[in-house]
Structures are given as C-alpha cells and as structure tokens.
Amino acid sequence: MYCTPTETRKAKKQHQCTNCAEKIEPGTTYARWMSVDDGSGFANKMHMECLHSLIDENGAGFWEYTPYGGERPNV
C-alpha cells in the first residue's frame, strides 16, 4: 500500500470522517491523504482529533484502521 503525505485542509463543504463516520463540517480543519492499494485509490479524510488518536495508539509510522469503524475521541 502506498500513502501520500498527510495534508491539513479547511473544509469548503461537508465531508465524512473515514475514522468515526461523523460529519466534517465546512470551516473545520481536517487531515487528508490518499491511499493506493492494488491500483485502487481512496481519499482518507479525518477530524484532526481522530488522526491524532490513531497516531497516539499506533505510532507515527505505518498503521491500519477500519474505515468508518472507529469512535471520535472526546476533545
């Protein structure tokens, strides 16, 4: 699997967090990167707190998660 570097963006429209499945509202800062596996691409978009929670649990290197299967951490 190949992943592009993570970018920090400000949402111009509503998105869905690929960790917790909750809405990322317009004006909210979120993390975005692309994953490519066996020729299929996928855009990962996460609340910053969801990404930081996954990094805290797994480290900053390579890790896996179940899309839309996590819980949003309390801020």
N, CA, C, O and CB atoms as a CASP TS submission, in Angstrom:
PFRMAT TS
TARGET T0000
AUTHOR 0000-0000-0000
METHOD Language model
MODEL 1
PARENT N/A
ATOM      1  N   MET     1       0.844  -1.172   0.000  1.00  0.00           N
ATOM      2  CA  MET     1       0.000   0.000   0.000  1.00  0.00           C
ATOM      3  C   MET     1       0.891   1.237   0.000  1.00  0.00           C
ATOM      4  O   MET     1       1.914   1.289   0.683  1.00  0.00           O
ATOM      5  CB  MET     1      -0.961  -0.003   1.217  1.00  0.00           C
ATOM      6  N   TYR     2       0.483   2.210  -0.768  1.00  0.00           N
ATOM      7  CA  TYR     2       1.183   3.492  -0.823  1.00  0.00           C
ATOM      8  C   TYR     2       0.252   4.567  -0.274  1.00  0.00           C
ATOM      9  O   TYR     2      -0.938   4.578  -0.588  1.00  0.00           O
ATOM     10  CB  TYR     2       1.639   3.833  -2.284  1.00  0.00           C
ATOM     11  N   CYS     3       0.785   5.464   0.539  1.00  0.00           N
ATOM     12  CA  CYS     3       0.016   6.596   1.063  1.00  0.00           C
ATOM     13  C   CYS     3       0.769   7.887   0.769  1.00  0.00           C
ATOM     14  O   CYS     3       1.986   7.962   0.936  1.00  0.00           O
ATOM     15  CB  CYS     3      -0.240   6.442   2.596  1.00  0.00           C
ATOM     16  N   THR     4       0.035   8.893   0.333  1.00  0.00           N
ATOM     17  CA  THR     4       0.632  10.208   0.111  1.00  0.00           C
ATOM     18  C   THR     4       0.844  10.877   1.470  1.00  0.00           C
ATOM     19  O   THR     4       0.248  10.462   2.464  1.00  0.00           O
ATOM     20  CB  THR     4      -0.270  11.094  -0.821  1.00  0.00           C
ATOM     21  N   PRO     5       1.677  11.899   1.517  1.00  0.00           N
ATOM     22  CA  PRO     5       1.835  12.640   2.776  1.00  0.00           C
ATOM     23  C   PRO     5       0.503  13.259   3.207  1.00  0.00           C
ATOM     24  O   PRO     5      -0.328  13.619   2.374  1.00  0.00           O
ATOM     25  CB  PRO     5       2.914  13.745   2.626  1.00  0.00           C
ATOM     26  N   THR     6       0.323  13.374   4.499  1.00  0.00           N
ATOM     27  CA  THR     6      -0.903  13.959   5.048  1.00  0.00           C
ATOM     28  C   THR     6      -0.888  15.468   4.852  1.00  0.00           C
ATOM     29  O   THR     6       0.115  16.134   5.108  1.00  0.00           O
ATOM     30  CB  THR     6      -1.059  13.611   6.548  1.00  0.00           C
ATOM     31  N   GLU     7      -2.014  15.989   4.397  1.00  0.00           N
ATOM     32  CA  GLU     7      -2.199  17.430   4.239  1.00  0.00           C
ATOM     33  C   GLU     7      -3.231  17.897   5.255  1.00  0.00           C
ATOM     34  O   GLU     7      -4.153  17.157   5.598  1.00  0.00           O
ATOM     35  CB  GLU     7      -2.642  17.791   2.784  1.00  0.00           C
ATOM     36  N   THR     8      -3.075  19.114   5.728  1.00  0.00           N
ATOM     37  CA  THR     8      -4.088  19.731   6.578  1.00  0.00           C
ATOM     38  C   THR     8      -4.876  20.688   5.699  1.00  0.00           C
ATOM     39  O   THR     8      -4.312  21.562   5.041  1.00  0.00           O
ATOM     40  CB  THR     8      -3.447  20.474   7.816  1.00  0.00           C
ATOM     41  N   ARG     9      -6.195  20.505   5.699  1.00  0.00           N
ATOM     42  CA  ARG     9      -7.074  21.331   4.869  1.00  0.00           C
ATOM     43  C   ARG     9      -8.200  21.912   5.699  1.00  0.00           C
ATOM     44  O   ARG     9      -8.504  21.431   6.790  1.00  0.00           O
ATOM     45  CB  ARG     9      -7.645  20.516   3.704  1.00  0.00           C
ATOM     46  N   LYS    10      -8.814  22.958   5.160  1.00  0.00           N
ATOM     47  CA  LYS    10     -10.005  23.546   5.764  1.00  0.00           C
ATOM     48  C   LYS    10     -11.174  23.182   4.862  1.00  0.00           C
ATOM     49  O   LYS    10     -11.159  23.496   3.672  1.00  0.00           O
ATOM     50  CB  LYS    10      -9.870  25.113   5.942  1.00  0.00           C
ATOM     51  N   ALA    11     -12.181  22.528   5.412  1.00  0.00           N
ATOM     52  CA  ALA    11     -13.303  22.034   4.616  1.00  0.00           C
ATOM     53  C   ALA    11     -14.100  23.181   4.005  1.00  0.00           C
ATOM     54  O   ALA    11     -14.508  24.117   4.693  1.00  0.00           O
ATOM     55  CB  ALA    11     -14.217  21.164   5.474  1.00  0.00           C
ATOM     56  N   LYS    12     -14.308  23.081   2.697  1.00  0.00           N
ATOM     57  CA  LYS    12     -15.163  24.044   1.990  1.00  0.00           C
ATOM     58  C   LYS    12     -16.588  23.521   1.896  1.00  0.00           C
ATOM     59  O   LYS    12     -17.540  24.283   1.725  1.00  0.00           O
ATOM     60  CB  LYS    12     -14.610  24.333   0.579  1.00  0.00           C
ATOM     61  N   LYS    13     -16.712  22.203   2.012  1.00  0.00           N
ATOM     62  CA  LYS    13     -18.032  21.565   2.003  1.00  0.00           C
ATOM     63  C   LYS    13     -18.001  20.456   3.042  1.00  0.00           C
ATOM     64  O   LYS    13     -16.952  20.166   3.618  1.00  0.00           O
ATOM     65  CB  LYS    13     -18.405  21.003   0.571  1.00  0.00           C
ATOM     66  N   GLN    14     -19.136  19.844   3.279  1.00  0.00           N
ATOM     67  CA  GLN    14     -19.215  18.776   4.269  1.00  0.00           C
ATOM     68  C   GLN    14     -18.566  17.496   3.747  1.00  0.00           C
ATOM     69  O   GLN    14     -18.745  17.125   2.587  1.00  0.00           O
ATOM     70  CB  GLN    14     -20.673  18.511   4.652  1.00  0.00           C
ATOM     71  N   HIS    15     -17.813  16.828   4.615  1.00  0.00           N
ATOM     72  CA  HIS    15     -17.194  15.541   4.320  1.00  0.00           C
ATOM     73  C   HIS    15     -17.583  14.569   5.425  1.00  0.00           C
ATOM     74  O   HIS    15     -18.226  14.952   6.402  1.00  0.00           O
ATOM     75  CB  HIS    15     -15.636  15.666   4.197  1.00  0.00           C
ATOM     76  N   GLN    16     -17.188  13.307   5.262  1.00  0.00           N
ATOM     77  CA  GLN    16     -17.397  12.302   6.291  1.00  0.00           C
ATOM     78  C   GLN    16     -16.042  11.799   6.755  1.00  0.00           C
ATOM     79  O   GLN    16     -15.198  11.440   5.934  1.00  0.00           O
ATOM     80  CB  GLN    16     -18.280  11.133   5.769  1.00  0.00           C
ATOM     81  N   CYS    17     -15.829  11.769   8.046  1.00  0.00           N
ATOM     82  CA  CYS    17     -14.569  11.289   8.614  1.00  0.00           C
ATOM     83  C   CYS    17     -14.448   9.792   8.353  1.00  0.00           C
ATOM     84  O   CYS    17     -15.365   9.031   8.660  1.00  0.00           O
ATOM     85  CB  CYS    17     -14.489  11.594  10.143  1.00  0.00           C
ATOM     86  N   THR    18     -13.325   9.369   7.791  1.00  0.00           N
ATOM     87  CA  THR    18     -13.145   7.950   7.488  1.00  0.00           C
ATOM     88  C   THR    18     -12.765   7.135   8.723  1.00  0.00           C
ATOM     89  O   THR    18     -12.615   5.916   8.632  1.00  0.00           O
ATOM     90  CB  THR    18     -12.082   7.783   6.420  1.00  0.00           C
ATOM     91  N   ASN    19     -12.609   7.784   9.867  1.00  0.00           N
ATOM     92  CA  ASN    19     -12.399   7.034  11.105  1.00  0.00           C
ATOM     93  C   ASN    19     -13.727   6.849  11.839  1.00  0.00           C
ATOM     94  O   ASN    19     -14.158   5.716  12.049  1.00  0.00           O
ATOM     95  CB  ASN    19     -11.374   7.755  12.014  1.00  0.00           C
ATOM     96  N   CYS    20     -14.371   7.930  12.227  1.00  0.00           N
ATOM     97  CA  CYS    20     -15.558   7.836  13.079  1.00  0.00           C
ATOM     98  C   CYS    20     -16.877   7.922  12.315  1.00  0.00           C
ATOM     99  O   CYS    20     -17.932   7.683  12.902  1.00  0.00           O
ATOM    100  CB  CYS    20     -15.519   8.919  14.109  1.00  0.00           C
ATOM    101  N   ALA    21     -16.848   8.251  11.044  1.00  0.00           N
ATOM    102  CA  ALA    21     -18.022   8.378  10.168  1.00  0.00           C
ATOM    103  C   ALA    21     -18.881   9.598  10.487  1.00  0.00           C
ATOM    104  O   ALA    21     -19.937   9.771   9.878  1.00  0.00           O
ATOM    105  CB  ALA    21     -18.871   7.133  10.269  1.00  0.00           C
ATOM    106  N   GLU    22     -18.460  10.449  11.423  1.00  0.00           N
ATOM    107  CA  GLU    22     -19.208  11.668  11.705  1.00  0.00           C
ATOM    108  C   GLU    22     -18.874  12.720  10.649  1.00  0.00           C
ATOM    109  O   GLU    22     -17.884  12.603   9.927  1.00  0.00           O
ATOM    110  CB  GLU    22     -18.891  12.197  13.133  1.00  0.00           C
ATOM    111  N   LYS    23     -19.705  13.733  10.577  1.00  0.00           N
ATOM    112  CA  LYS    23     -19.524  14.794   9.586  1.00  0.00           C
ATOM    113  C   LYS    23     -18.328  15.669   9.927  1.00  0.00           C
ATOM    114  O   LYS    23     -18.046  15.949  11.092  1.00  0.00           O
ATOM    115  CB  LYS    23     -20.784  15.649   9.485  1.00  0.00           C
ATOM    116  N   ILE    24     -17.632  16.094   8.875  1.00  0.00           N
ATOM    117  CA  ILE    24     -16.618  17.145   8.977  1.00  0.00           C
ATOM    118  C   ILE    24     -17.306  18.365   8.378  1.00  0.00           C
ATOM    119  O   ILE    24     -17.541  18.430   7.171  1.00  0.00           O
ATOM    120  CB  ILE    24     -15.231  16.770   8.216  1.00  0.00           C
ATOM    121  N   GLU    25     -17.621  19.316   9.222  1.00  0.00           N
ATOM    122  CA  GLU    25     -18.406  20.472   8.796  1.00  0.00           C
ATOM    123  C   GLU    25     -17.547  21.502   8.049  1.00  0.00           C
ATOM    124  O   GLU    25     -16.344  21.598   8.287  1.00  0.00           O
ATOM    125  CB  GLU    25     -19.069  21.126  10.008  1.00  0.00           C
ATOM    126  N   PRO    26     -18.172  22.273   7.144  1.00  0.00           N
ATOM    127  CA  PRO    26     -17.442  23.343   6.458  1.00  0.00           C
ATOM    128  C   PRO    26     -16.787  24.288   7.463  1.00  0.00           C
ATOM    129  O   PRO    26     -17.377  24.633   8.487  1.00  0.00           O
ATOM    130  CB  PRO    26     -18.387  24.129   5.531  1.00  0.00           C
ATOM    131  N   GLY    27     -15.568  24.695   7.156  1.00  0.00           N
ATOM    132  CA  GLY    27     -14.812  25.579   8.021  1.00  0.00           C
ATOM    133  C   GLY    27     -13.941  24.851   9.027  1.00  0.00           C
ATOM    134  O   GLY    27     -13.115  25.471   9.697  1.00  0.00           O
ATOM    135  N   THR    28     -14.117  23.530   9.143  1.00  0.00           N
ATOM    136  CA  THR    28     -13.346  22.716  10.078  1.00  0.00           C
ATOM    137  C   THR    28     -12.021  22.290   9.442  1.00  0.00           C
ATOM    138  O   THR    28     -11.982  21.939   8.263  1.00  0.00           O
ATOM    139  CB  THR    28     -14.158  21.476  10.517  1.00  0.00           C
ATOM    140  N   THR    29     -10.950  22.321  10.214  1.00  0.00           N
ATOM    141  CA  THR    29      -9.662  21.823   9.757  1.00  0.00           C
ATOM    142  C   THR    29      -9.669  20.310   9.874  1.00  0.00           C
ATOM    143  O   THR    29     -10.094  19.761  10.890  1.00  0.00           O
ATOM    144  CB  THR    29      -8.489  22.445  10.572  1.00  0.00           C
ATOM    145  N   TYR    30      -9.193  19.633   8.825  1.00  0.00           N
ATOM    146  CA  TYR    30      -9.153  18.172   8.819  1.00  0.00           C
ATOM    147  C   TYR    30      -7.897  17.689   8.111  1.00  0.00           C
ATOM    148  O   TYR    30      -7.223  18.460   7.427  1.00  0.00           O
ATOM    149  CB  TYR    30     -10.411  17.590   8.140  1.00  0.00           C
ATOM    150  N   ALA    31      -7.586  16.407   8.279  1.00  0.00           N
ATOM    151  CA  ALA    31      -6.420  15.791   7.644  1.00  0.00           C
ATOM    152  C   ALA    31      -6.888  15.010   6.420  1.00  0.00           C
ATOM    153  O   ALA    31      -7.947  14.384   6.446  1.00  0.00           O
ATOM    154  CB  ALA    31      -5.654  14.858   8.644  1.00  0.00           C
ATOM    155  N   ARG    32      -6.091  15.048   5.341  1.00  0.00           N
ATOM    156  CA  ARG    32      -6.429  14.330   4.118  1.00  0.00           C
ATOM    157  C   ARG    32      -5.175  13.712   3.530  1.00  0.00           C
ATOM    158  O   ARG    32      -4.118  14.341   3.496  1.00  0.00           O
ATOM    159  CB  ARG    32      -7.104  15.265   3.095  1.00  0.00           C
ATOM    160  N   TRP    33      -5.300  12.462   3.063  1.00  0.00           N
ATOM    161  CA  TRP    33      -4.231  11.805   2.316  1.00  0.00           C
ATOM    162  C   TRP    33      -4.868  10.745   1.441  1.00  0.00           C
ATOM    163  O   TRP    33      -6.002  10.326   1.673  1.00  0.00           O
ATOM    164  CB  TRP    33      -3.153  11.180   3.270  1.00  0.00           C
ATOM    165  N   MET    34      -4.127  10.319   0.433  1.00  0.00           N
ATOM    166  CA  MET    34      -4.593   9.272  -0.475  1.00  0.00           C
ATOM    167  C   MET    34      -3.879   7.964  -0.140  1.00  0.00           C
ATOM    168  O   MET    34      -2.693   7.947   0.189  1.00  0.00           O
ATOM    169  CB  MET    34      -4.347   9.672  -1.963  1.00  0.00           C
ATOM    170  N   SER    35      -4.633   6.872  -0.232  1.00  0.00           N
ATOM    171  CA  SER    35      -4.075   5.519  -0.105  1.00  0.00           C
ATOM    172  C   SER    35      -4.293   4.814  -1.430  1.00  0.00           C
ATOM    173  O   SER    35      -5.369   4.909  -2.019  1.00  0.00           O
ATOM    174  CB  SER    35      -4.736   4.717   1.086  1.00  0.00           C
ATOM    175  N   VAL    36      -3.285   4.115  -1.893  1.00  0.00           N
ATOM    176  CA  VAL    36      -3.397   3.346  -3.135  1.00  0.00           C
ATOM    177  C   VAL    36      -2.983   1.916  -2.835  1.00  0.00           C
ATOM    178  O   VAL    36      -1.887   1.673  -2.329  1.00  0.00           O
ATOM    179  CB  VAL    36      -2.515   3.963  -4.282  1.00  0.00           C
ATOM    180  N   ASP    37      -3.869   0.962  -3.151  1.00  0.00           N
ATOM    181  CA  ASP    37      -3.607  -0.447  -2.888  1.00  0.00           C
ATOM    182  C   ASP    37      -4.136  -1.254  -4.069  1.00  0.00           C
ATOM    183  O   ASP    37      -5.316  -1.165  -4.407  1.00  0.00           O
ATOM    184  CB  ASP    37      -4.266  -0.909  -1.544  1.00  0.00           C
ATOM    185  N   ASP    38      -3.265  -2.040  -4.693  1.00  0.00           N
ATOM    186  CA  ASP    38      -3.646  -2.859  -5.854  1.00  0.00           C
ATOM    187  C   ASP    38      -4.323  -2.044  -6.959  1.00  0.00           C
ATOM    188  O   ASP    38      -5.246  -2.524  -7.617  1.00  0.00           O
ATOM    189  CB  ASP    38      -4.576  -3.977  -5.412  1.00  0.00           C
ATOM    190  N   GLY    39      -3.859  -0.815  -7.156  1.00  0.00           N
ATOM    191  CA  GLY    39      -4.372   0.022  -8.228  1.00  0.00           C
ATOM    192  C   GLY    39      -5.629   0.797  -7.886  1.00  0.00           C
ATOM    193  O   GLY    39      -6.103   1.582  -8.707  1.00  0.00           O
ATOM    194  N   SER    40      -6.184   0.601  -6.696  1.00  0.00           N
ATOM    195  CA  SER    40      -7.377   1.334  -6.277  1.00  0.00           C
ATOM    196  C   SER    40      -6.979   2.453  -5.326  1.00  0.00           C
ATOM    197  O   SER    40      -6.227   2.235  -4.376  1.00  0.00           O
ATOM    198  CB  SER    40      -8.402   0.387  -5.606  1.00  0.00           C
ATOM    199  N   GLY    41      -7.487   3.650  -5.587  1.00  0.00           N
ATOM    200  CA  GLY    41      -7.188   4.797  -4.743  1.00  0.00           C
ATOM    201  C   GLY    41      -8.339   5.120  -3.811  1.00  0.00           C
ATOM    202  O   GLY    41      -9.498   4.856  -4.128  1.00  0.00           O
ATOM    203  N   PHE    42      -8.014   5.696  -2.652  1.00  0.00           N
ATOM    204  CA  PHE    42      -9.013   6.056  -1.657  1.00  0.00           C
ATOM    205  C   PHE    42      -8.564   7.331  -0.962  1.00  0.00           C
ATOM    206  O   PHE    42      -7.422   7.417  -0.510  1.00  0.00           O
ATOM    207  CB  PHE    42      -9.230   4.906  -0.632  1.00  0.00           C
ATOM    208  N   ALA    43      -9.442   8.319  -0.872  1.00  0.00           N
ATOM    209  CA  ALA    43      -9.137   9.565  -0.176  1.00  0.00           C
ATOM    210  C   ALA    43      -9.548   9.435   1.289  1.00  0.00           C
ATOM    211  O   ALA    43     -10.727   9.259   1.595  1.00  0.00           O
ATOM    212  CB  ALA    43      -9.858  10.770  -0.847  1.00  0.00           C
ATOM    213  N   ASN    44      -8.583   9.520   2.180  1.00  0.00           N
ATOM    214  CA  ASN    44      -8.833   9.482   3.619  1.00  0.00           C
ATOM    215  C   ASN    44      -9.031  10.914   4.098  1.00  0.00           C
ATOM    216  O   ASN    44      -8.206  11.783   3.816  1.00  0.00           O
ATOM    217  CB  ASN    44      -7.657   8.781   4.391  1.00  0.00           C
ATOM    218  N   LYS    45     -10.112  11.161   4.815  1.00  0.00           N
ATOM    219  CA  LYS    45     -10.393  12.482   5.387  1.00  0.00           C
ATOM    220  C   LYS    45     -10.793  12.257   6.837  1.00  0.00           C
ATOM    221  O   LYS    45     -11.740  11.524   7.120  1.00  0.00           O
ATOM    222  CB  LYS    45     -11.527  13.250   4.583  1.00  0.00           C
ATOM    223  N   MET    46     -10.070  12.889   7.751  1.00  0.00           N
ATOM    224  CA  MET    46     -10.317  12.666   9.179  1.00  0.00           C
ATOM    225  C   MET    46     -10.304  13.946   9.975  1.00  0.00           C
ATOM    226  O   MET    46      -9.589  14.897   9.661  1.00  0.00           O
ATOM    227  CB  MET    46      -9.295  11.722   9.742  1.00  0.00           C
ATOM    228  N   HIS    47     -11.129  13.947  11.034  1.00  0.00           N
ATOM    229  CA  HIS    47     -11.004  15.007  12.032  1.00  0.00           C
ATOM    230  C   HIS    47      -9.573  14.947  12.561  1.00  0.00           C
ATOM    231  O   HIS    47      -8.986  13.867  12.638  1.00  0.00           O
ATOM    232  CB  HIS    47     -12.068  14.848  13.201  1.00  0.00           C
ATOM    233  N   MET    48      -9.026  16.060  12.913  1.00  0.00           N
ATOM    234  CA  MET    48      -7.665  16.087  13.435  1.00  0.00           C
ATOM    235  C   MET    48      -7.553  15.244  14.705  1.00  0.00           C
ATOM    236  O   MET    48      -6.549  14.562  14.906  1.00  0.00           O
ATOM    237  CB  MET    48      -7.228  17.532  13.716  1.00  0.00           C
ATOM    238  N   GLU    49      -8.579  15.284  15.566  1.00  0.00           N
ATOM    239  CA  GLU    49      -8.516  14.509  16.804  1.00  0.00           C
ATOM    240  C   GLU    49      -8.579  13.006  16.538  1.00  0.00           C
ATOM    241  O   GLU    49      -7.994  12.225  17.289  1.00  0.00           O
ATOM    242  CB  GLU    49      -9.650  14.917  17.734  1.00  0.00           C
ATOM    243  N   CYS    50      -9.275  12.591  15.488  1.00  0.00           N
ATOM    244  CA  CYS    50      -9.309  11.168  15.128  1.00  0.00           C
ATOM    245  C   CYS    50      -7.927  10.709  14.663  1.00  0.00           C
ATOM    246  O   CYS    50      -7.451   9.647  15.064  1.00  0.00           O
ATOM    247  CB  CYS    50     -10.366  10.907  14.020  1.00  0.00           C
ATOM    248  N   LEU    51      -7.291  11.514  13.819  1.00  0.00           N
ATOM    249  CA  LEU    51      -5.949  11.166  13.336  1.00  0.00           C
ATOM    250  C   LEU    51      -4.959  11.112  14.488  1.00  0.00           C
ATOM    251  O   LEU    51      -4.177  10.166  14.585  1.00  0.00           O
ATOM    252  CB  LEU    51      -5.474  12.177  12.282  1.00  0.00           C
ATOM    253  N   HIS    52      -4.980  12.116  15.364  1.00  0.00           N
ATOM    254  CA  HIS    52      -4.034  12.146  16.481  1.00  0.00           C
ATOM    255  C   HIS    52      -4.263  10.969  17.429  1.00  0.00           C
ATOM    256  O   HIS    52      -3.309  10.434  17.994  1.00  0.00           O
ATOM    257  CB  HIS    52      -4.157  13.471  17.248  1.00  0.00           C
ATOM    258  N   SER    53      -5.505  10.567  17.605  1.00  0.00           N
ATOM    259  CA  SER    53      -5.808   9.414  18.454  1.00  0.00           C
ATOM    260  C   SER    53      -5.212   8.135  17.859  1.00  0.00           C
ATOM    261  O   SER    53      -4.633   7.325  18.584  1.00  0.00           O
ATOM    262  CB  SER    53      -7.335   9.261  18.633  1.00  0.00           C
ATOM    263  N   LEU    54      -5.353   7.952  16.542  1.00  0.00           N
ATOM    264  CA  LEU    54      -4.783   6.777  15.885  1.00  0.00           C
ATOM    265  C   LEU    54      -3.254   6.777  15.960  1.00  0.00           C
ATOM    266  O   LEU    54      -2.638   5.732  16.170  1.00  0.00           O
ATOM    267  CB  LEU    54      -5.235   6.721  14.425  1.00  0.00           C
ATOM    268  N   ILE    55      -2.651   7.946  15.787  1.00  0.00           N
ATOM    269  CA  ILE    55      -1.190   8.055  15.893  1.00  0.00           C
ATOM    270  C   ILE    55      -0.738   7.756  17.320  1.00  0.00           C
ATOM    271  O   ILE    55       0.262   7.067  17.523  1.00  0.00           O
ATOM    272  CB  ILE    55      -0.713   9.466  15.466  1.00  0.00           C
ATOM    273  N   ASP    56      -1.478   8.276  18.320  1.00  0.00           N
ATOM    274  CA  ASP    56      -1.128   8.011  19.715  1.00  0.00           C
ATOM    275  C   ASP    56      -1.193   6.516  20.028  1.00  0.00           C
ATOM    276  O   ASP    56      -0.366   6.000  20.780  1.00  0.00           O
ATOM    277  CB  ASP    56      -2.061   8.786  20.654  1.00  0.00           C
ATOM    278  N   GLU    57      -2.178   5.819  19.451  1.00  0.00           N
ATOM    279  CA  GLU    57      -2.347   4.384  19.704  1.00  0.00           C
ATOM    280  C   GLU    57      -1.322   3.535  18.955  1.00  0.00           C
ATOM    281  O   GLU    57      -0.867   2.512  19.468  1.00  0.00           O
ATOM    282  CB  GLU    57      -3.749   3.950  19.312  1.00  0.00           C
ATOM    283  N   ASN    58      -0.955   3.959  17.732  1.00  0.00           N
ATOM    284  CA  ASN    58      -0.169   3.110  16.837  1.00  0.00           C
ATOM    285  C   ASN    58       1.209   3.637  16.480  1.00  0.00           C
ATOM    286  O   ASN    58       1.999   2.908  15.880  1.00  0.00           O
ATOM    287  CB  ASN    58      -0.919   2.899  15.599  1.00  0.00           C
ATOM    288  N   GLY    59       1.519   4.860  16.824  1.00  0.00           N
ATOM    289  CA  GLY    59       2.785   5.463  16.419  1.00  0.00           C
ATOM    290  C   GLY    59       2.622   6.202  15.102  1.00  0.00           C
ATOM    291  O   GLY    59       1.601   6.075  14.426  1.00  0.00           O
ATOM    292  N   ALA    60       3.623   6.963  14.750  1.00  0.00           N
ATOM    293  CA  ALA    60       3.540   7.824  13.571  1.00  0.00           C
ATOM    294  C   ALA    60       3.883   7.106  12.274  1.00  0.00           C
ATOM    295  O   ALA    60       3.744   7.691  11.200  1.00  0.00           O
ATOM    296  CB  ALA    60       4.452   8.998  13.741  1.00  0.00           C
ATOM    297  N   GLY    61       4.321   5.866  12.342  1.00  0.00           N
ATOM    298  CA  GLY    61       4.680   5.125  11.133  1.00  0.00           C
ATOM    299  C   GLY    61       3.467   4.518  10.456  1.00  0.00           C
ATOM    300  O   GLY    61       2.366   5.062  10.533  1.00  0.00           O
ATOM    301  N   PHE    62       3.670   3.392   9.795  1.00  0.00           N
ATOM    302  CA  PHE    62       2.595   2.704   9.085  1.00  0.00           C
ATOM    303  C   PHE    62       1.635   2.057  10.079  1.00  0.00           C
ATOM    304  O   PHE    62       2.074   1.372  11.003  1.00  0.00           O
ATOM    305  CB  PHE    62       3.169   1.644   8.124  1.00  0.00           C
ATOM    306  N   TRP    63       0.344   2.263   9.901  1.00  0.00           N
ATOM    307  CA  TRP    63      -0.680   1.636  10.722  1.00  0.00           C
ATOM    308  C   TRP    63      -1.945   1.456   9.889  1.00  0.00           C
ATOM    309  O   TRP    63      -2.114   2.096   8.851  1.00  0.00           O
ATOM    310  CB  TRP    63      -0.968   2.479  11.992  1.00  0.00           C
ATOM    311  N   GLU    64      -2.811   0.595  10.346  1.00  0.00           N
ATOM    312  CA  GLU    64      -4.068   0.320   9.656  1.00  0.00           C
ATOM    313  C   GLU    64      -5.235   0.667  10.567  1.00  0.00           C
ATOM    314  O   GLU    64      -5.106   0.667  11.791  1.00  0.00           O
ATOM    315  CB  GLU    64      -4.144  -1.159   9.212  1.00  0.00           C
ATOM    316  N   TYR    65      -6.368   0.959   9.955  1.00  0.00           N
ATOM    317  CA  TYR    65      -7.600   1.196  10.699  1.00  0.00           C
ATOM    318  C   TYR    65      -8.754   0.709   9.832  1.00  0.00           C
ATOM    319  O   TYR    65      -8.609   0.548   8.620  1.00  0.00           O
ATOM    320  CB  TYR    65      -7.768   2.715  11.082  1.00  0.00           C
ATOM    321  N   THR    66      -9.896   0.480  10.460  1.00  0.00           N
ATOM    322  CA  THR    66     -11.083   0.064   9.735  1.00  0.00           C
ATOM    323  C   THR    66     -11.877   1.312   9.367  1.00  0.00           C
ATOM    324  O   THR    66     -12.397   1.995  10.250  1.00  0.00           O
ATOM    325  CB  THR    66     -11.945  -0.927  10.578  1.00  0.00           C
ATOM    326  N   PRO    67     -11.979   1.621   8.069  1.00  0.00           N
ATOM    327  CA  PRO    67     -12.728   2.824   7.687  1.00  0.00           C
ATOM    328  C   PRO    67     -14.141   2.834   8.269  1.00  0.00           C
ATOM    329  O   PRO    67     -14.882   1.855   8.191  1.00  0.00           O
ATOM    330  CB  PRO    67     -12.800   2.933   6.168  1.00  0.00           C
ATOM    331  N   TYR    68     -14.476   3.970   8.850  1.00  0.00           N
ATOM    332  CA  TYR    68     -15.790   4.244   9.438  1.00  0.00           C
ATOM    333  C   TYR    68     -16.091   3.364  10.649  1.00  0.00           C
ATOM    334  O   TYR    68     -17.245   3.281  11.071  1.00  0.00           O
ATOM    335  CB  TYR    68     -16.869   4.051   8.395  1.00  0.00           C
ATOM    336  N   GLY    69     -15.072   2.701  11.223  1.00  0.00           N
ATOM    337  CA  GLY    69     -15.294   1.792  12.327  1.00  0.00           C
ATOM    338  C   GLY    69     -14.789   2.281  13.679  1.00  0.00           C
ATOM    339  O   GLY    69     -14.909   1.569  14.676  1.00  0.00           O
ATOM    340  N   GLY    70     -14.229   3.482  13.726  1.00  0.00           N
ATOM    341  CA  GLY    70     -13.684   3.987  14.982  1.00  0.00           C
ATOM    342  C   GLY    70     -14.654   4.903  15.700  1.00  0.00           C
ATOM    343  O   GLY    70     -15.755   5.172  15.220  1.00  0.00           O
ATOM    344  N   GLU    71     -14.228   5.374  16.853  1.00  0.00           N
ATOM    345  CA  GLU    71     -15.025   6.324  17.619  1.00  0.00           C
ATOM    346  C   GLU    71     -14.277   7.643  17.675  1.00  0.00           C
ATOM    347  O   GLU    71     -13.050   7.677  17.757  1.00  0.00           O
ATOM    348  CB  GLU    71     -15.322   5.791  19.050  1.00  0.00           C
ATOM    349  N   ARG    72     -15.038   8.729  17.627  1.00  0.00           N
ATOM    350  CA  ARG    72     -14.424  10.047  17.724  1.00  0.00           C
ATOM    351  C   ARG    72     -14.015  10.321  19.172  1.00  0.00           C
ATOM    352  O   ARG    72     -14.841  10.226  20.080  1.00  0.00           O
ATOM    353  CB  ARG    72     -15.394  11.144  17.213  1.00  0.00           C
ATOM    354  N   PRO    73     -12.755  10.657  19.385  1.00  0.00           N
ATOM    355  CA  PRO    73     -12.305  10.925  20.757  1.00  0.00           C
ATOM    356  C   PRO    73     -12.951  12.196  21.304  1.00  0.00           C
ATOM    357  O   PRO    73     -13.311  13.098  20.547  1.00  0.00           O
ATOM    358  CB  PRO    73     -10.768  11.049  20.808  1.00  0.00           C
ATOM    359  N   ASN    74     -13.091  12.255  22.608  1.00  0.00           N
ATOM    360  CA  ASN    74     -13.581  13.467  23.258  1.00  0.00           C
ATOM    361  C   ASN    74     -12.494  14.516  23.197  1.00  0.00           C
ATOM    362  O   ASN    74     -11.322  14.221  23.429  1.00  0.00           O
ATOM    363  CB  ASN    74     -14.006  13.193  24.727  1.00  0.00           C
ATOM    364  N   VAL    75     -12.873  15.716  22.892  1.00  0.00           N
ATOM    365  CA  VAL    75     -11.895  16.795  22.760  1.00  0.00           C
ATOM    366  C   VAL    75     -11.813  17.573  24.041  1.00  0.00           C
ATOM    367  O   VAL    75     -11.043  18.528  24.135  1.00  0.00           O
ATOM    368  CB  VAL    75     -12.251  17.724  21.600  1.00  0.00           C
TER
END
